[in-house]
């Protein structure tokens, strides 16, 4: 009798141990995401292709355009930003300081420009790039990069003149932005108001994010010549929003609403995870380092969705729907640690209703941008010291219709 009870007890214990193990495995091996106010988010998985000969799944929703993923150029070194100056021409920044050119589908061997003073200790380097709203007439291209001055790392934004086969320095637009080998920003984009927006990190000095006198841990808003717009939310200041840890993606909806992606803590400065998607309002405080993850405090804006475990968002694109109607108005961003492309859907109040991760296998993804042809272009970041090198890395890909 005792032996029977012992066997039953052993079986029950084994069931509990196995069940607990399976639960823990599923918890720590899934992409997690939470939204403010305890709202539930539907999580989906979308298949994508990896090779030119493969096609998308055959089950099509209404208005769904199947797609392939095709390589555009390989052999890049940690590409960070992509721009399209003219038909058949693509510019790509490499974090090591080179601006590379792809002409009619061919990556040119020599860079069109090298920023010699770029610092590349770790995550910092040559980062954001943006074309002037009047590029066709003035040929201005803006770049943001980190450099060292007297042992201190800083970011600056410079304006260059695009001469086709070279870039000529024109002016420094803004300088002395706090930087470090981690949390250096620096995504730059022009908004629908033709103002230049610059994301800056907290440069691992997290308290500066709450200091509106500091340019670190902010989203900045500038005129094209580097002056402060008269209608900025803080008079006489570049600061558009503050309380940011390290935002590296910004874009605007069709209604002109600014959306950003932001890296959450990394153990040394807080519990890991807490990567954010935010809707940005002028003059608002986004909480870092006072709050993160699901924490909130009166007077501070909460993220529309936060990802724990971390996915490390490195970009942001609100897609126009020009070619792929299934993504119209949705936010796409590259996941570095998350190794893929995430698609976030909003409702009319810009609350997150669902997200999906495209099932692509390319490793770490940084930039995600829409080309003038309506195709979606994205870059890998497998040579950045945190990824696993694959043949051909790093690569610029395009998402194109398979019909």
URRAJO-V774844 format. One record per pair of residues at least 6 apart in sequence whose ideal C-beta (glycine too) atoms are under 6 Angstrom apart, sorted by sequence separation. I is the first residue (numbers start at 1). J is the second residue. D is the distance in Angstrom with one decimal. If there is no record, write none. Layout:
<<I J D> <I J D>>
This chain:
<<35 41 5.4> <84 90 5.8> <93 99 5.8> <132 138 5.8> <190 196 5.7> <191 197 5.6> <202 208 5.8> <208 214 4.1> <223 229 5.6> <252 258 5.6> <265 271 6.0> <266 272 6.0> <291 297 5.2> <296 302 4.7> <347 353 5.1> <370 376 5.9> <371 377 5.4> <101 108 4.7> <118 125 5.5> <146 153 5.6> <160 167 4.2> <161 168 4.4> <202 209 4.6> <321 328 2.9> <335 342 5.7> <382 389 5.6> <33 41 5.9> <83 91 4.8> <91 99 6.0> <92 100 4.7> <118 126 5.1> <132 140 3.7> <189 197 5.6> <208 216 4.3> <209 217 2.7> <251 259 5.9> <278 286 6.0> <319 327 4.4> <344 352 5.8> <345 353 5.3> <369 377 5.3> <382 390 5.8> <146 155 5.3> <160 169 5.9> <161 170 5.1> <208 217 5.5> <264 273 5.6> <265 274 5.8> <291 300 6.0> <332 341 5.9> <333 342 5.5> <345 354 4.9> <47 57 5.0> <56 66 3.3> <82 92 5.4> <91 101 5.9> <131 141 5.8> <160 170 5.9> <188 198 5.1> <228 238 5.8> <250 260 4.8> <264 274 3.0> <368 378 4.6> <383 393 5.5> <56 67 5.5> <100 111 5.4> <101 112 4.9> <115 126 5.6> <144 155 5.9> <159 170 4.6> <221 232 5.6> <264 275 4.5> <319 330 5.8> <332 343 5.4> <344 355 4.5> <382 393 4.4> <383 394 5.3> <81 93 4.6> <90 102 4.1> <99 111 5.6> <130 142 4.8> <159 171 5.0> <187 199 4.5> <249 261 3.7> <263 275 5.9> <367 379 4.5> <382 394 5.9> <79 92 4.9> <80 93 4.8> <98 111 4.0> <99 112 5.2> <144 157 4.8> <203 216 5.0> <247 260 4.9> <287 300 4.1> <293 306 5.9> <318 331 5.6> <319 332 5.8> <330 343 5.4> <331 344 4.3> <342 355 6.0> <343 356 4.9> <365 378 5.6> <366 379 5.1> <380 393 5.9> <89 103 5.6> <99 113 4.5> <129 143 5.3> <158 172 5.3> <159 173 5.4> <185 199 4.9> <202 216 5.4> <262 276 4.3> <380 394 4.7> <79 94 5.8> <80 95 5.3> <142 157 5.9> <143 158 5.6> <185 200 4.4> <200 215 5.8> <202 217 3.9> <247 262 4.3> <285 300 5.0> <286 301 5.0> <317 332 4.6> <330 345 5.2> <342 357 5.3> <366 381 4.2> <380 395 5.0> <78 94 6.0> <88 104 4.7> <98 114 5.4> <128 144 4.1> <156 172 5.9> <157 173 4.4> <185 201 4.8> <200 216 5.4> <261 277 5.7> <77 94 4.7> <78 95 4.0> <97 114 5.5> <127 144 5.2> <142 159 5.5> <157 174 4.9> <184 201 5.3> <246 263 4.3> <284 301 5.0> <316 333 5.1> <340 357 5.2> <341 358 4.5> <363 380 5.4> <364 381 4.3> <379 396 5.3> <52 70 5.5> <97 115 4.5> <183 201 3.3> <200 218 5.1> <220 238 4.2> <244 262 5.9> <260 278 4.9> <274 292 4.6> <315 333 5.2> <340 358 5.9> <362 380 5.2> <364 382 5.5> <49 68 5.0> <77 96 5.5> <126 145 4.4> <140 159 5.4> <141 160 5.1> <156 175 4.3> <183 202 5.2> <221 240 4.0> <274 293 4.1> <315 334 4.6> <363 382 4.3> <378 397 5.4> <49 69 5.4> <183 203 5.5> <199 219 5.5> <259 279 5.8> <260 280 5.4> <313 333 4.6> <314 334 4.9> <340 360 5.7> <48 69 5.9> <97 118 3.7> <141 162 5.1> <183 204 5.3> <218 239 5.2> <219 240 4.8> <377 398 5.1> <124 146 3.7> <139 161 5.4> <154 176 5.5> <155 177 3.9> <182 204 5.3> <198 220 4.3> <219 241 4.7> <258 280 4.1> <270 292 5.6> <314 336 5.1> <139 162 4.4> <154 177 6.0> <177 200 5.3> <180 203 4.1> <364 387 4.3> <375 398 4.9> <376 399 4.1> <96 120 5.4> <155 179 4.5> <179 203 5.4> <180 204 4.7> <197 221 5.7> <218 242 5.0> <311 335 4.1> <312 336 3.8> <339 363 5.6> <341 365 5.8> <363 387 5.3> <154 179 5.2> <178 203 4.0> <278 303 5.3> <279 304 5.8> <312 337 3.8> <339 364 5.6> <375 400 5.2> <153 179 4.3> <195 221 5.2> <196 222 4.5> <311 337 5.8> <118 145 4.9> <119 146 4.8> <153 180 5.5> <212 239 5.4> <217 244 4.9> <265 292 5.9> <276 303 3.8> <277 304 5.2> <310 337 5.3> <311 338 3.0> <119 147 5.3> <264 292 6.0> <277 305 4.9> <336 364 4.6> <73 102 5.0> <97 126 4.9> <119 148 4.8> <95 125 3.5> <115 145 5.5> <117 147 4.5> <155 185 5.9> <212 242 5.7> <276 306 5.3> <335 365 5.8> <95 126 5.7> <155 186 5.1> <334 365 3.5> <274 306 5.3> <275 307 4.3> <334 366 5.2> <93 126 4.9> <146 179 4.6> <210 243 6.0> <73 107 4.1> <119 153 5.9> <195 229 5.9> <209 243 5.4> <274 308 5.9> <334 368 4.8> <209 244 5.9> <273 308 3.0> <275 310 5.2> <333 368 5.9> <93 129 5.0> <273 309 5.3> <275 311 5.5> <332 368 5.1> <273 310 4.9> <146 184 5.0> <177 215 4.7> <178 216 3.6> <272 310 5.9> <275 313 5.6> <241 280 5.2> <144 186 4.0> <240 282 5.8> <243 285 4.4> <244 286 5.5> <202 245 5.5> <241 284 5.3> <242 285 5.8> <243 286 4.0> <245 288 4.4> <144 188 5.0> <243 287 4.9> <244 288 5.9> <334 378 5.9> <201 246 3.9> <243 288 5.0> <336 381 5.9> <83 129 5.3> <142 188 5.9> <80 127 5.0> <81 128 5.2> <305 352 4.3> <81 129 4.0> <83 131 5.4> <199 247 4.2> <304 352 4.9> <233 282 3.9> <263 312 6.0> <233 283 3.1> <199 250 6.0> <317 368 4.8> <323 374 3.7> <174 226 5.3> <261 313 3.6> <314 366 4.3> <315 367 5.0> <317 369 5.8> <322 374 3.2> <173 226 3.9> <197 250 5.8> <315 368 4.6> <317 370 5.9> <112 166 5.6> <113 167 3.9> <112 167 5.8> <124 179 5.8> <261 316 4.9> <124 181 5.5> <133 190 5.4> <128 186 5.1> <130 188 4.8> <122 181 3.8> <123 182 5.3> <127 186 4.5> <128 187 4.8> <130 189 5.4> <121 181 4.1> <124 184 3.9> <128 188 3.7> <130 190 5.7> <192 252 5.6> <133 194 4.5> <187 248 5.2> <189 250 5.5> <191 252 5.8> <187 249 5.9> <183 246 4.3> <187 250 5.7> <206 269 5.6> <192 256 5.0> <249 313 5.7> <251 316 4.5> <253 318 5.2> <248 314 5.1> <249 315 4.4> <250 316 5.6> <251 317 5.5> <249 316 3.0> <251 318 4.5> <277 344 5.9> <279 350 5.0> <259 331 5.7> <261 333 4.9> <209 288 4.8> <206 289 4.0> <249 333 5.3> <65 324 5.0> <63 325 4.2> <64 326 4.8> <36 302 4.2> <35 305 4.7> <33 305 5.5> <34 306 5.5> <33 307 4.9> <32 308 5.0> <32 309 5.8> <82 367 5.3> <81 367 5.8> <82 369 5.0> <84 371 5.6> <84 372 5.3> <82 377 5.6> <79 379 4.1> <78 381 5.7> <78 383 5.4> <77 383 5.7> <78 384 4.8> <46 356 4.8> <48 358 4.6> <41 352 5.6> <48 359 5.5> <50 361 5.7> <42 354 3.8> <44 356 3.9> <46 358 5.1> <47 359 4.6> <48 360 4.5> <41 354 5.8> <45 359 6.0> <79 394 5.5> <35 352 5.2> <74 392 3.8> <76 394 4.4> <74 395 4.6> <73 396 4.7> <71 395 5.4> <72 396 4.5> <71 397 5.7> <72 398 5.2> <69 397 5.5> <70 398 5.4> <69 399 5.7> <70 400 5.8> <67 399 5.2> <68 400 5.6> <67 401 5.7> <68 402 4.5> <67 402 5.5> <65 401 5.3> <66 402 4.7> <56 402 5.6> <55 402 4.7>>
